[in-house]
Amino acid sequence: MDNIQDRDKRSSEGSHDLWREFNATERTDTTTSAALVRVAEDRAELLGWVGEALREKFGEMPETDDDDDFVLSHMGQVVWVRVHTNQPAVTIMARVAHGVYSRRASEVEIGILNRRSTFVKWSLVNRNIWQEIDMVAIPFAPRHLTNLVDVFFAAMSANRDDLAYRTGAKVA
């Protein structure tokens, strides 16, 4: 029980540090072209705003696939940014590994990763390992999306190769 209380205390202390850092940050960037927060009337409007935020982040509009998902690339792999059709939400996802050797052993490895990660989650579908992160988009905040893309890419960079090795899977 002490371990859990220690972890909660450390977690709380870290969040206080983050808030102090945020509050001490000088906010001089008032020329941002994207609004801070928007409420979309429908999926089409949200889709446009997601595209605009991604264009601002990457300097060009990402391609879209047949499902209207935005297609990005990280570490030589496809990463999709999906605007849901039936709810105001955005999901960033990638198949980070495929062909796992043992489904049972892979579930254990994924379970360990999911306990360590706050935002990013991994799942096993058939013999493929998927990495996902979800964002509620009502209201839609472009900076939240672009920050989550960074979190997603960082988690993929930190975990993909090791996870593939431990599960006997292949990447790309």
N, C-alpha and C positions, 0 to 999 in steps of 0.2 A: 504494500500500500504506500509506503514511503516513496518508492520509485515513481509512482503515479503522481503523488503530490509534488515531488521534486520537479518532474517534467512539467506539470501545470504551472509551477512557480517560475521555472525558466521560460516557458512559453509566454507567460504574462509579462515577465520582465522584458523580454525581447520586444513585445508589442508596445510597451511603454517607451522603449528606446526609439522605435519606429515613429511613434506619434511625436516624440520630442524632435526628432530629425525633420519630420514633415513640417511641424509648426515653425521651426527655425529656418526653413527654406525660403529664400527671397523669391517672390513671384513677380518676375519682370516680363514674362512672356504673355503679353496681352494682345498680341497680333495673330494669335492662332486662328486659322481659317475655319476649323471645325468647331461647332458649338460644343460646350462642355457636356450638356445633357439634352437629349431630345426624346420625344415620345412619338413613336411611329403610329400612323393610322392603319397600316396594313403591312404585309410581308414585302411588297414591292418597294415601299418607302424605306423599310429597314434594310433591305438588300442594297439599295442605293447608298445608304449611309455607311454600311459595312464596307462596300467597295471603295467609297471615298476615304475612309480611315486607312484601309490597306494601301491605297494609292499614295496617301501622304506618308505612310511609313516606309514603303519600298521605292517610292519615286516613280512608279508606273502602276497602271491598273492591272491586277493579276488576271489571268485568263479564268474563264468559267467553264465548267463541264456541262453535260446534258442535264444534270439536276440543278443547275444554277449554283453549284458550290464553287467557291473561289479556290483555285489550284495554286498552291505555293510549293516550294521545294526547300528541303533542309537535309543536309548530309546525303545528298543524292537520292532522296526519297520524296515521294509526293505527300503533301500535307494539305488536307481539305479544310476549308472554313465554310461551314454550313449554316445557313439561316433557316431555322425550322419553318415548316409550312403551317403548322397548327398551333404554335405558341410563340410568344416573343422571346426567343432564345437563340443563341449562337453556340455551335460546337466546333471546336478545332480538333481534328483527328488525323491519325496516320496509322497505317499498318507498319509497325516498326520491325517486326520479325515474322518469319513464316517457316513452316515445316518443323515445329518443335518435336523433339525426340519423344518425350514422355509428357502426356497431358497432365498427369497427376503431379509430377515434379514441377512442371511449369506453373500450375496453380499455386503451389507453395511459394515459388519465387515471386510470382505476381502479388500474392497476398502480403509478402514482406514489403515489397515496394509500395503497395497501396497504404500500408500502415505508416510508412515514413513520409509520404507525400500529402500535403494539405490540399492542393488544388488538382493536380494531374492524377488521373487514374488509368490503370492498365487492365485489360481484360483479355481472356482467351476465347477466341471464336474458332471452332474447329481446331486447326493447328496453327492459327495465326494469332499473333499478339498485337493488340490495338492499344494505342495511347490516346486518351481523350481528355479534354477540359471543356467544361460548359460555362456559359455566361448567361445570366438572365438579362434580357435586353429591353426591359421596360422599367425605368427609362433607359435609353441607350446612351452610353458614354463612350465616345471613340477612344479616349485614353485607356479605358478599362480593356477594350479589345486589343489595342496595340501592346499594352503591358502583358496581357495573357498570352499573346503570340510569343513574346520574349520568354515568359515563364515556360511555355510549351517547348520552345526550341532548346532552352537550357536543360530541361528535364530529359529531352531526347538525346542531347549531346552527352549528358552525364550518365545515362543509364542504358541506352540502346545496345551498344556493343557488348557490355558485360552481361546484360540480360540474355542476349542471343547466345553467348558462350555458355552460360549456366543452363540454358534450356536446350542446347544442341540445335538451335534454329539458325536460319540464314537471314541476312539483312538485304535490303534493296529489292 
